[in-house]
Each structure stands twice: as structure tokens, then as C-alpha cells.
Amino acid sequence: MRLYALFTVFVFCLMICFSCSEGSSGLSEKERLSNEMKAKTAKELEKKHGMQTIGMGGSSYDKIRMLHLSFQIRVPLEKAFARELVVDCVQHLLKNINEDETIRPFLITYPFTEKNIEVAIFSVDEEGRDVYDPFLTEVSAVNGKVNFRTQSPENPYQYKTKETETFAEAVEILNK
């Protein structure tokens, strides 16, 4: 399950990267700025949270519509900590994007919001092995929603539990 999910994220990110290039002439200014923003933020979040970046992507046609970062963390995640982690990652990326005036003309909307950001964090134990319910396999923020997923050792190829809350609800819970 874990390898399939990681492989899917990797292939998705490759497809995004190759579909966005403008021929053999190199990257456009929009793509260069987008890539630099993702790399800079990923590096900062790796250091801050002890995670490893496993994927970057996004969506940009005429304008940058969405940016995506994926991480792996070698800590079995409980829901409360996972919520705190994913909210911090989204807010960190949003802060970096919205404070950078050079990328602003290329954004579909300014300011960018949690609906323009995707962050996925896959959890394994300290040895790199899959974790099972009650620990989370994945926490993600996609299109303004936070998703929590677990898997069971009996059927590791599908999620055992799936819970969702809005990003605003997640922030509200953290602020209590």
C-alpha cells in the first residue's frame, strides 16, 4: 500500500513537471519561480519537522493554480499531532507564497489560500515500516479539507478509516 501510494505520488509529480515545460527552451519564469518556492519551503519544513520530501507538484496552465508538497515522516502519527503538522505545513507554504512579490503576478488568485495548496504527509515507524490503525498512515490537506487515513495489517491495500474536516475546522480545533 505504502509503495503504491508513494509511486502514485511520484508518477503524478513527474507528469506535472513534464507537462508544464515549454519545449526544449527550458522553464518559463512562472515554472522557475514555482519550483524554487516548492524547493525552498520543502527544505524549511524538512528541517523544522524532521520529514523527508518525497514529491512536489502543482497545477499551472496560464497561471499557478495549485502547489503540492509530499513528505514522509518516521513517526507514527496520532490525529492531534497530525492536524497540527499539516496545518503548519500549509500555513508555512502560504506565508512563503503570499509574501513573495516575484511570484504574485503568476498566481491565479492573490492571496493564495488553503484551497490552492496540497500537502500530503505519509507516516511510517522509526524503521521505515508501515504503521497501522490507530496510527495514521496519511494526513493530507487538499482543496481546503484535512484528511486523516489509517490502514489495517489485515488489508494494507485499502484504508481502514477515513475522516475529513475542513481546514477552518482544523485551525479552530488547534486554537482552542
C-alpha positions as CSV (number, residue, x, y, z in Angstrom):
1,M,0.0,0.0,0.0
2,R,2.7,2.4,1.0
3,L,4.8,1.7,-2.1
4,Y,1.8,2.1,-4.3
5,A,0.9,5.4,-2.8
6,L,4.4,6.7,-3.0
7,F,4.8,5.5,-6.5
8,T,1.5,7.2,-7.5
9,V,2.6,10.5,-6.0
10,F,6.0,10.2,-7.7
11,V,4.4,9.5,-11.1
12,F,1.9,12.3,-10.6
13,C,4.6,14.7,-9.8
14,L,6.7,13.7,-12.8
15,M,3.6,14.1,-15.1
16,I,3.0,17.6,-13.8
17,C,6.7,18.5,-14.2
18,F,7.0,17.3,-17.7
19,S,3.6,18.6,-18.9
20,C,4.4,22.1,-17.7
21,S,7.7,22.6,-19.6
22,E,7.7,24.9,-22.6
23,G,9.6,22.7,-25.0
24,S,13.4,22.3,-25.0
25,S,14.0,26.0,-24.4
26,G,13.8,25.5,-20.6
27,L,11.5,26.6,-17.9
28,S,9.3,29.6,-18.0
29,E,9.7,32.3,-15.3
30,K,6.4,31.0,-13.8
31,E,7.7,27.4,-13.6
32,R,11.1,28.5,-12.3
33,L,9.6,30.6,-9.5
34,S,7.1,27.8,-8.7
35,N,9.8,25.2,-8.4
36,E,12.0,27.5,-6.3
37,M,9.1,28.2,-4.0
38,K,8.4,24.5,-3.5
39,A,12.0,23.6,-3.0
40,K,12.7,26.4,-0.5
41,T,9.5,25.6,1.5
42,A,10.1,21.8,1.4
43,K,13.7,22.3,2.7
44,E,12.4,24.6,5.5
45,L,9.7,22.1,6.5
46,E,12.1,19.1,6.4
47,K,14.3,20.9,8.9
48,K,11.5,22.2,11.1
49,H,9.6,18.9,11.4
50,G,12.2,16.2,10.7
51,M,10.5,15.0,7.5
52,Q,11.7,13.9,4.1
53,T,10.4,15.4,0.9
54,I,9.0,12.7,-1.4
55,G,7.2,14.7,-4.0
56,M,6.5,18.2,-5.4
57,G,4.0,19.2,-8.0
58,G,1.3,21.6,-8.9
59,S,-1.1,22.9,-11.5
60,S,-0.4,25.7,-13.8
61,Y,-1.9,26.5,-17.1
62,D,-1.9,30.2,-17.8
63,K,-1.4,30.9,-14.0
64,I,-0.3,28.9,-11.0
65,R,-3.5,27.3,-9.6
66,M,-2.1,24.9,-7.0
67,L,1.2,23.9,-5.4
68,H,1.7,20.4,-3.9
69,L,4.3,19.0,-1.4
70,S,4.5,15.4,-0.2
71,F,6.6,14.3,2.8
72,Q,7.4,11.1,4.7
73,I,7.8,11.3,8.5
74,R,9.3,8.4,10.5
75,V,6.9,8.9,13.4
76,P,3.6,7.1,14.0
77,L,1.1,9.9,13.8
78,E,-1.8,10.4,16.1
79,K,-4.6,12.6,14.9
80,A,-4.0,15.7,17.1
81,F,-0.3,15.9,16.2
82,A,-1.0,15.1,12.5
83,R,-3.6,18.0,12.4
84,E,-1.0,20.4,13.9
85,L,1.7,19.2,11.5
86,V,-0.4,19.5,8.3
87,V,-1.9,22.9,9.3
88,D,1.6,24.2,10.0
89,C,2.9,23.0,6.6
90,V,0.0,24.6,4.7
91,Q,0.3,27.9,6.6
92,H,4.1,27.9,6.1
93,L,3.8,27.4,2.3
94,L,1.0,30.0,2.1
95,K,3.1,32.5,4.0
96,N,6.1,32.0,1.7
97,I,3.9,32.3,-1.4
98,N,1.9,35.3,-0.4
99,E,5.0,37.2,0.9
100,D,6.9,36.7,-2.3
101,E,6.1,39.5,-4.7
102,T,8.0,38.0,-7.6
103,I,5.6,35.0,-7.9
104,R,2.5,37.1,-7.3
105,P,1.8,38.0,-11.0
106,F,1.8,34.3,-11.9
107,L,-0.8,33.3,-9.2
108,I,-4.4,32.5,-10.3
109,T,-5.5,34.4,-7.2
110,Y,-3.9,36.6,-4.6
111,P,-3.7,35.9,-1.8
112,F,-3.3,32.1,-2.3
113,T,-5.5,30.2,0.2
114,E,-5.6,26.7,1.6
115,K,-7.7,25.7,-1.4
116,N,-4.6,26.4,-3.6
117,I,-2.3,24.2,-1.6
118,E,-2.0,20.4,-1.3
119,V,0.2,18.8,1.4
120,A,0.4,15.1,2.0
121,I,2.3,13.5,4.9
122,F,2.8,9.8,4.9
123,S,3.7,8.2,8.2
124,V,6.0,5.2,8.8
125,D,7.6,4.0,12.0
126,E,11.2,4.7,13.0
127,E,12.4,1.7,11.0
128,G,10.5,2.8,7.8
129,R,7.8,0.2,8.2
130,D,4.1,0.8,7.6
131,V,2.0,2.0,10.6
132,Y,-1.5,0.7,11.3
133,D,-4.6,1.8,13.0
134,P,-4.9,3.6,15.4
135,F,-1.9,5.5,14.0
136,L,-2.4,7.4,10.8
137,T,-1.0,6.2,7.5
138,E,-1.6,9.6,5.9
139,V,-2.7,13.1,6.7
140,S,-3.3,15.5,3.9
141,A,-4.7,18.9,3.1
142,V,-6.4,19.1,-0.2
143,N,-8.8,21.7,-1.6
144,G,-9.5,23.3,1.8
145,K,-10.1,19.9,3.6
146,V,-7.9,17.9,6.0
147,N,-8.0,14.1,5.5
148,F,-6.9,11.5,8.1
149,R,-6.4,7.9,7.0
150,T,-5.4,4.7,8.7
151,Q,-4.8,1.2,7.4
152,S,-5.0,-2.3,9.0
153,P,-2.4,-5.1,8.7
154,E,-5.2,-7.4,7.6
155,N,-5.8,-5.4,4.4
156,P,-3.0,-3.0,3.8
157,Y,-4.2,-2.2,0.3
158,Q,-7.1,-0.1,1.3
159,Y,-7.7,2.5,4.0
160,K,-9.4,1.2,7.2
161,T,-10.7,4.6,8.3
162,K,-11.1,7.9,6.5
163,E,-12.0,11.1,8.4
164,T,-12.3,14.6,6.9
165,E,-12.7,18.1,8.4
166,T,-12.4,21.5,6.8
167,F,-9.2,23.4,7.0
168,A,-11.0,26.1,9.0
169,E,-12.3,23.4,11.5
170,A,-8.8,22.1,11.9
171,V,-7.4,25.6,12.6
172,E,-10.3,26.2,15.1
173,I,-9.5,23.0,16.9
174,L,-5.9,23.9,17.2
175,N,-6.8,27.4,18.5
176,K,-8.9,26.1,21.4
